[in-house]
């Protein structure tokens, strides 16, 4: 049975292939080749992937990513398509869904929205609900460095507090857009912000939203 993670994986691989290795992304300093290397290292080199979250391991991560980025681009795309190695925990459907649905969706948008002619992607309600479920569980983590209080709200009124504090800014939008906003893609996320004007400006300029 197809899963959201598998679908988003293939969409990301197809998009990276179509754009080529030197297209821009929303990830500062990364072209598509760098993003592809990141995805592969995260799944295939757990000894280095810890550097994504642990600063002390960051130099090793950079070295390993540089090694993978130097590989033929077509090889990186194929590694993304085929997925993690046989004994990786990512092979487990539940782990894959929990860990990769958001990862691949966000990185697909990192490529799509960095292009000058990008257009909004229509997502079905079931997928939006799945993204909201993940956002509810991780909102506090992603909003921990917000310079203001931050509340995330769906159009139907469901809310989650991403950061407690004052003044409070409320971001309203579809779960997919709120997810991008809370993960540091404020410049391209389609959300409405309500609150103190200075607080909204600080939130837009925040460099450390997200993981």
N, C-alpha and C positions, 0 to 999 in steps of 0.2 A: 504494500500500500504506500502511495506517495505521501510524503509529509511536507510540512511547510519548509523545514530546513533543507530537505533535498531539492524542493522546487527553487528556493532562493539560491542554493548552491549552483544549480545549473544556469539560472538567470545571470548570476554574477560571472560565471565562467564564460558564457556566451558574450556578455557585454565587454568583458576584458579583452576577449579575442577580437571582437569587432572594432574596438577603439585602438588596439595596438599598444605597444609597450611604453609609449611616451606621451600619452594623453594626460591632461591634468586631473586631479582629484581634489576633494574637499579636505583631505588630510594634509596639513601644512608640510611642505617639503617633499611630498610623495607624488611621483608619477604612477601610472598604472602598473608598471613593472614592480615598483616598491610595494604597492598594495598587494599585488599577487604574491610576492615573496613573504609578506607578513602573514597572509592567510595560510600559506603552506607551512611556514615555520611554526605557527600556532598549533597546527594539527600534528605535525610530524616530528617536532623537536621540543618535547616538553622540558628538556634540560636547559633550553635557552628561552622558551616562551615565558618563563617566570619573570623575565625582565620587563614584560608588559606592565606588570603591577608592582614589582619590587625593584626599587632604584638601584640597589647594590648589584643586581644582575643585569642591568641595562647594557653595560659595555659588551658582555657576552652576547646578548641578544643582537646588538648592532653588528657584531662580527659575523654571526651566523646568518643574519638577514642579508648582509652584503654578499656572502657566499652564494646564497640562493638567488639573489637578484642578478648575479653574474651568469646564471644558467640560461640556456635558450628559453626565450619567452614561451614558446609553444610547449616546452616541457613543464613549466610552471602551470600553465592553463590545464594541461592534462592531469597534473597532480591534484589540482582543485576539483576537477570533474570526478576523478576516481575516488576521492575522499581519503580519509585517514587510513593508516596501515592497519593490518588485520587485528592486532591485539590492542589497539587504541580504545580507551573508554568512549571515544566519540563514535565507535561502531555500534554502541548500544542506542537503540532508537530513542529512548527516553532522554538520555544524556545529549544526544544529537539535537533533539528538539529544544531542550532547555538551553543549551549552550550556543547553538548555531543559528537558530531562526532569526534572532535579533542581529547577530554578527553579520550574517550574509545580507539581510535586508538593508542594514545601515551602509555597508560597504558598496552595495549595488547603487544606493542613492548617492554615495560619495563620488562615484564615477558619473552617474547620470546627471547630477545637478552641477557638476563642474563644467559641463559642456554648455556653450552659449545658447543652443537651441533646445534645451531640455523642456519637457512638458510634464505636468503632474501625471502620476501613474494611478489608475483607478484600482483600488483594492476592495475585495469583497468583505462583507461584514464579518464573516467567520474569521478571516485573517486579522481584521481590525480588533476583534475581541481577543484573539490570541496575543496580539501585541499589547493590548491593555492589561491582560493578566500578568504579563512579564513586567510591564511598567509598574504596576502596583507593588510587585515584590521588590523592585530595585530602585524605586524613586528616591528613597532616602540616601542610598549610596551614590546615585548619580548627581543628586542635588546638594551633597554635603558641602561643596565649596561655593555655593551660590552666595553672591554678595548681599542678597535680600531674602526675605521670606518668599517662598515659591509654592504655589498651588497649581496643580495640573488638572484641567477639567475637560471632560468630553462634552460634545454638543448636547448629549442627553442629560447632562447634569452630574454624572458620576465624577467624583473628585478623589485626588490623592495628594497628600502633603509631601512635597519633595524636600522642603527645608523650612524649619520653624524660625521665625524672626520677624522683625519689623523694619521698615514698612513691608507690606506683603504685595507681591505681584501675582495675579492669576493669569495663567496661560490657557487659552481655550482653543481646542482643535481636535482633529481626529487622532486616535492613538498613534498612528504612524508618524504624524507630524510632531506630536508632543514628545515622542521618543527621540526623534532627530534633534528637537530643540534641547531636550535635557541631556543629550549626549554631545553638546557643543557645536551643533550645526545650526546655530541661531540665525545665521544670515540667509539661509535658504528654506527654513522650516515655515510652513504656512500656519501660523497661529495668531490669535488676537491676544494682546497683552493689555491688562487692565490694572491700574494702580498708580502710584506716585510716579511722575514723569522722570525724576532723577533716578529712581530705583529701576525703572524700565531701561533707561540708558545704560546704567551699570550692568544690568543683566545681559543686554545685547553685547556689551563689550567684554564680558567675562571670558577669560581664556581657559578656565579650569573646570567648566561644567562637564559632567560625564566622567567616565573612568580614565 
